[in-house]
Amino acid sequence: MNPPRAAKRGRGRPEKPIEPDFGPIQGLLAGRVLLGYRTDPEAPSAPAIRAASRKVIYHQLWVIGFLTDEHHEAADRYLHRLEVADGAKVGMRGSGGAGYGPIMAQVAALADLRLADAAIGSRFLVAQIRMAIVGKDDAGNEGWPPGLKPKAFRDALGRVATVWGM
């Protein structure tokens, strides 16, 4: 195999090997993915299937016993609603109102999130709770939000679980 021309002449940037950081194997090796079993949504009566899920901070708090099952379920639902509502633009209308705007699942997710955010309280606390549940902030910084106490996180999830009737 012939080397690239830039490498032959000794000029240009040296080639760096490509190291992908995506996929289940790389995520599992890096500790960002958990392997587990869950029911198949397409065949609920079938045996459980093996599935990979992203490791989140609230799951680790649940494993050590700091969060109850209701707190964990509320955080799971909140994360799911955030993912469904992502990209929804409320109040946006296209020409004739058809084909533009959020779909019904996004509207329902936004309604659920507004109920939960009202139960959590201040905007600052809502932003910190979202950062703790998602695992990173808008700038892409990962980890626990600075200034958020675990007890405040647990109490906020308790209020959300109460509002959602868990």
Protein Blocks (a to p, Z undefined) as FASTA:
>chain_A
ZZdfklmnopajdddddddfedjklmmmnopaccdddddfklmmbccddddddddfklmm
mmnopacfklmmmmmmmmmmmmmmgopaghiacehhioiajdfklmmmmmmmmmmmmmno
pfklmmmmmmmmnopafkopacjdehiafklmmmmmmmmmmmnoZZ
